[in-house]
């Protein structure tokens, strides 16, 4: 799930990435916004969801995916869009258009 917060004084959007699935113990966020380098998402035990916040420039589009337990790729179930990637699958897409 994606949640976006826009700032009046900065050309940035704070995007909260959230992923929940009962059978995983770790989730990493990878995308164009961080050169596809893994960012460990923190587990919120109350909601049983992994979360990470990123500040992204407004007016952009970014591909991203989640890596579950270091071995399984997964898309965001509520991404703004899905586009094909070079591996024959799809990437999640987040738009920061205000």
Buried (B, 14 or more C-beta within 10 A) or exposed (E): EBEBEEEEEEEBBBBEBBBBBEEBEEBBBBBBBBEEEBBEBEBEEEEEBBBBBBEBEBEBBBBBBBBBEEEEBBBBEEBBEBEEEEEEEBBBBBBBEE
